[in-house]
Amino acid sequence: MNEALRKWSVEERSESSLKVSGVFIFPEDFGGFAGHFPGRPILPAIVQLAAVRHLGQKGLGARLVPVGCQRTKFRGVVSPLEEMEVTVVLHKKGDNWHGKFTMQKGDEPVAGGTLELSCGKEA
């Protein structure tokens, strides 16, 4: 995932909140495209969610484990070499982080939803 993350920045951060944005570009030989789908590779939804988690980990400097996702909609397709912009806004609630994420290609929405992540050891 690190090789696909081209740039990222923390826009806001406190002990109880985080807003981080990043740009991912997945190369044609990225393993996530294998078999999904032959002749027209698209980035699987699970990899898109992994990108959200990865960006949150970068912003927090801690390992994050998915707990759940709600109201998530996948509206667009990400193909090899396309730039995918991801924004994650997290708020600390108890031991976990809750928040929203958006993904887009230019002005085109790709995905969005809410998620819960638990914090592990430092990344």
N, C-alpha and C positions, 0 to 999 in steps of 0.2 A: 504494500500500500504506500510505503514511503516514496518509492520511485514514481508513483503516479501523482503524488502531491507536489505540485510545481511551486506554489507559494501559499502562505497562510499568515494570518495576523490576528492577534487578540485585540478586539475593539473595545471591550470593557471587561474588567475583572475585579472582583472583591472576594472576600472569604465565602460569600454565599451566592455569588452569581458570576456568570461568564457569558460573553458573546465573542465568538470566534468565527472567522470566515476563511475559506480557502478555495483554491482552484485545483482541480484534478484533471489530468489528461492521461487516459489509459492507453498504452501502446498496443499495436495490433497483435503482438505476441503475448499479451497479458493472459495468464492462465484462466481467468474468469470467463473469457470469451469462448473457450474450448467447448464445442458442442452446443452452444447457445447463441445462435443457431447457425448451422453450416450454410455458407453462402451469404448470410446476412447477420454477422455477429452483433449482439446487443449485450449491454452490461446487465447482468442479473440483478434483481431487486435486493437480494441478500448482500451483494457486493456494494450496492449503493448505501445500504444501511451500515455496512462495515466502514465505509468512508466517513459517515457521520460520526460513528464511535471513534474512529482514528483521529478525526479532527478535534473532538472533545478531549481525547487523551493528550494531544499536543498542547491544547490550551491550558489544561489543568496540570500537566506534568505528572499524571497519575494513570494507572491502569484502570480502565472502565469495563465493566461486564454488563451486557444487556440484561435488563429485567423484563422489559415489555415495551410494546409500541401500540399506540392507539390512533384511530382516525388517520391512518396513513394512506395516502393516495399516490399511485404511480401514474402519472399523466403523459409522460414522454419517454422517448427512447434515447439512450446514450450509446453511440457507436464508437469504435476505435478512433483515437486521435481527436475526438471532440472535447472541447473545454466544458467542464461541468463545475459550476460555482455552487459552493455549499456554505450555508450559514447555520450555525447552531447557537441557540440561546438556552442556557441551563441555569436552574435555581436549586440551591441546596435545600432539601427537605428531609430532615432526620439524617439517616446514614446514606441516603441516595440523592441523585441529581435528577430532576425532572425538567423537561423543556420541550422546545419546538425546534424543528429544522425545516429548511427549505433547500431545494436543489433546482437549478435552472441552467439552461444553455442560452446565453444572451437574454432575450426577453421571454423565452419559452419555458414555462414551468415543466419540470421533470418529475419532482416528487415533493411531498411535504407531509408533516404529521407531528405527533407528540411522542415522546419517549421517556423511559425511566432507565437509569443506569446506576449500578452500584460501583463504589470506588474501591479499588484494590490497592496493592502496593505501587510505589512510584514506577512510572513507565521508563 
